[in-house]
Amino acid sequence: MKISVGVFFGGKSVEHEVSIISAIQAIHAFDRAKYEIVPIYVTKEGDLFVGNDLDKIEEYRDIPALLKKSRRVFLHREKDRSLLVRYPMKRFGGSVCAEIDVAFPITHGTNVEDGALQGYLKTLSVPFVGCDVTASAVGMDKYVMKALCKENGLPVLDCRRVYVKDYYGDRENAVARIESAMPYPVIVKPVNLGSSVGIGRAGDASELREAFEYAFQFTDTALAEPAISRLREINCAVLGDRESATASECEEPINSRAVLSYEDKYMSDGGSAKGMSAAKRKLPADIPPEVRQRVRGLAVETFRLLGCNGIARIDFLMGADSGDIWINEINTIPGSLSFYLWEPLGMSYTRLLDEAIRLAFKRRREESEISYSFDTNILAQFNAGSLKGAKLKGA
């Protein structure tokens, strides 16, 4: 019997369109002899849709028309079954549109990659591929991720976090705080976005204000850190879990400006449907063997430290002059699932997807051995009257 995989994509995120591309790439790479694929499109309003045309990239040129011939559903757990049920339900006849054995989120950005979707699936006891709630949330928050890495001796750049209300409450103080902490030039980025959205580079106070105001169009919290002169960016993906993880080949993205942009990543070939796999890069990266070994080792260390699962990509900064390497960020659901980084090592996209699903079921088996109940007669102590003003010990 085939395994039914619900591929979730889209969502309320500025990376909505990138998610569509990543998911459709994956949908067409699954081994159809082993899997029944159920595409589940999440609109920017958070509604779920299933339909026969959701796996066709050309249909997304007119999303309202696509939704008219698709069916809105909600996820429902019934005993051990994960059901996609028609909404609104039919008064007569069956309303179940599909049943899935495992969810595969291929979503990028806030509200879908940051633990929100993972928490929804976990609450419904639906097995899912990828990082759990905590790892997803930590991986999305660049400040928290850096703090955790720094606490555990992994190399990261110093940074400062700025909240939107603090910035607009006193712009000059916010700028002065950054200037006292680091020299120009400075990089400003949203603390919780990917795909190079909202990133700016500042060489003076005026440009710093512009960079913050640009970042705050997309987030309520921004991060400032020193810009690296003669910067090289090196990326490496990891596959596995806390117990065992393996690093991919390393790549060096080629950017057309001082900071790798959204256009460099997704539109460098005129806007194809190839996602991150079409971006300009050196693969393998042109780095010495000892640097490759260090990057791959740090990638695995970061992945395991954060408690990741499935496929993630860790992005590094390297000073071309000094050779120093810093962990920049982790993408817990990377664009195109970074399948292209595994191909030089002999792993096909189809096999990569197999491994991600295997890890999801492995985690499910391990979680099933944990007790989520505690025998107690605490409720027997209470009646309606005794609850008034009562305070539980230890609560």
ChimeraX attribute file (.defattr): number of C-alpha atoms within 10 A of each C-alpha:
attribute: neighborCount
match mode: 1-to-1
recipient: residues
	/A:1	7
	/A:2	11
	/A:3	15
	/A:4	17
	/A:5	23
	/A:6	25
	/A:7	23
	/A:8	24
	/A:9	26
	/A:10	28
	/A:11	27
	/A:12	18
	/A:13	22
	/A:14	18
	/A:15	22
	/A:16	20
	/A:17	16
	/A:18	24
	/A:19	27
	/A:20	27
	/A:21	25
	/A:22	26
	/A:23	28
	/A:24	21
	/A:25	22
	/A:26	18
	/A:27	20
	/A:28	14
	/A:29	15
	/A:30	19
	/A:31	15
	/A:32	13
	/A:33	9
	/A:34	12
	/A:35	14
	/A:36	17
	/A:37	20
	/A:38	23
	/A:39	22
	/A:40	26
	/A:41	26
	/A:42	21
	/A:43	17
	/A:44	14
	/A:45	9
	/A:46	14
	/A:47	15
	/A:48	23
	/A:49	23
	/A:50	25
	/A:51	18
	/A:52	12
	/A:53	15
	/A:54	22
	/A:55	23
	/A:56	14
	/A:57	14
	/A:58	11
	/A:59	14
	/A:60	17
	/A:61	9
	/A:62	9
	/A:63	12
	/A:64	11
	/A:65	11
	/A:66	17
	/A:67	19
	/A:68	10
	/A:69	14
	/A:70	17
	/A:71	17
	/A:72	22
	/A:73	22
	/A:74	17
	/A:75	20
	/A:76	16
	/A:77	16
	/A:78	9
	/A:79	7
	/A:80	9
	/A:81	13
	/A:82	22
	/A:83	20
	/A:84	24
	/A:85	21
	/A:86	20
	/A:87	17
	/A:88	11
	/A:89	14
	/A:90	11
	/A:91	7
	/A:92	6
	/A:93	7
	/A:94	10
	/A:95	16
	/A:96	17
	/A:97	16
	/A:98	16
	/A:99	18
	/A:100	20
	/A:101	19
	/A:102	20
	/A:103	23
	/A:104	24
	/A:105	24
	/A:106	27
	/A:107	31
	/A:108	31
	/A:109	25
	/A:110	23
	/A:111	17
	/A:112	27
	/A:113	28
	/A:114	27
	/A:115	22
	/A:116	15
	/A:117	20
	/A:118	26
	/A:119	16
	/A:120	14
	/A:121	21
	/A:122	15
	/A:123	10
	/A:124	14
	/A:125	16
	/A:126	21
	/A:127	22
	/A:128	26
	/A:129	27
	/A:130	29
	/A:131	27
	/A:132	23
	/A:133	20
	/A:134	16
	/A:135	21
	/A:136	27
	/A:137	23
	/A:138	23
	/A:139	29
	/A:140	26
	/A:141	20
	/A:142	24
	/A:143	23
	/A:144	14
	/A:145	23
	/A:146	23
	/A:147	15
	/A:148	17
	/A:149	18
	/A:150	15
	/A:151	10
	/A:152	11
	/A:153	8
	/A:154	16
	/A:155	17
	/A:156	19
	/A:157	15
	/A:158	14
	/A:159	20
	/A:160	15
	/A:161	18
	/A:162	22
	/A:163	17
	/A:164	19
	/A:165	11
	/A:166	12
	/A:167	20
	/A:168	13
	/A:169	11
	/A:170	10
	/A:171	15
	/A:172	12
	/A:173	13
	/A:174	20
	/A:175	18
	/A:176	11
	/A:177	13
	/A:178	22
	/A:179	16
	/A:180	8
	/A:181	13
	/A:182	16
	/A:183	13
	/A:184	17
	/A:185	19
	/A:186	23
	/A:187	21
	/A:188	29
	/A:189	27
	/A:190	28
	/A:191	23
	/A:192	23
	/A:193	26
	/A:194	23
	/A:195	22
	/A:196	17
	/A:197	19
	/A:198	23
	/A:199	23
	/A:200	23
	/A:201	22
	/A:202	20
	/A:203	13
	/A:204	14
	/A:205	17
	/A:206	10
	/A:207	15
	/A:208	24
	/A:209	18
	/A:210	15
	/A:211	22
	/A:212	31
	/A:213	18
	/A:214	19
	/A:215	24
	/A:216	19
	/A:217	11
	/A:218	19
	/A:219	17
	/A:220	15
	/A:221	21
	/A:222	28
	/A:223	22
	/A:224	26
	/A:225	21
	/A:226	20
	/A:227	21
	/A:228	18
	/A:229	13
	/A:230	11
	/A:231	15
	/A:232	18
	/A:233	21
	/A:234	26
	/A:235	25
	/A:236	27
	/A:237	29
	/A:238	28
	/A:239	23
	/A:240	22
	/A:241	23
	/A:242	15
	/A:243	8
	/A:244	10
	/A:245	18
	/A:246	15
	/A:247	25
	/A:248	23
	/A:249	21
	/A:250	24
	/A:251	22
	/A:252	20
	/A:253	19
	/A:254	15
	/A:255	19
	/A:256	12
	/A:257	8
	/A:258	13
	/A:259	16
	/A:260	17
	/A:261	19
	/A:262	17
	/A:263	17
	/A:264	22
	/A:265	23
	/A:266	23
	/A:267	17
	/A:268	18
	/A:269	15
	/A:270	8
	/A:271	12
	/A:272	12
	/A:273	19
	/A:274	18
	/A:275	25
	/A:276	24
	/A:277	19
	/A:278	18
	/A:279	19
	/A:280	17
	/A:281	17
	/A:282	13
	/A:283	14
	/A:284	14
	/A:285	17
	/A:286	13
	/A:287	13
	/A:288	8
	/A:289	9
	/A:290	9
	/A:291	15
	/A:292	19
	/A:293	15
	/A:294	11
	/A:295	25
	/A:296	22
	/A:297	15
	/A:298	21
	/A:299	27
	/A:300	26
	/A:301	17
	/A:302	22
	/A:303	31
	/A:304	19
	/A:305	16
	/A:306	20
	/A:307	18
	/A:308	27
	/A:309	27
	/A:310	27
	/A:311	29
	/A:312	27
	/A:313	25
	/A:314	25
	/A:315	21
	/A:316	22
	/A:317	21
	/A:318	21
	/A:319	15
	/A:320	14
	/A:321	11
	/A:322	9
	/A:323	12
	/A:324	11
	/A:325	21
	/A:326	19
	/A:327	24
	/A:328	19
	/A:329	22
	/A:330	28
	/A:331	23
	/A:332	32
	/A:333	28
	/A:334	24
	/A:335	27
	/A:336	23
	/A:337	26
	/A:338	25
	/A:339	24
	/A:340	20
	/A:341	25
	/A:342	21
	/A:343	14
	/A:344	14
	/A:345	11
	/A:346	9
	/A:347	14
	/A:348	16
	/A:349	23
	/A:350	16
	/A:351	16
	/A:352	21
	/A:353	22
	/A:354	15
	/A:355	16
	/A:356	21
	/A:357	22
	/A:358	15
	/A:359	21
	/A:360	22
	/A:361	16
	/A:362	13
	/A:363	18
	/A:364	16
	/A:365	12
	/A:366	9
	/A:367	11
	/A:368	9
	/A:369	8
	/A:370	8
	/A:371	7
	/A:372	7
	/A:373	6
	/A:374	6
	/A:375	5
	/A:376	7
	/A:377	8
	/A:378	8
	/A:379	7
	/A:380	7
	/A:381	8
	/A:382	11
	/A:383	9
	/A:384	6
	/A:385	8
	/A:386	9
	/A:387	11
	/A:388	8
	/A:389	7
	/A:390	9
	/A:391	8
	/A:392	8
	/A:393	5
	/A:394	4
	/A:395	4
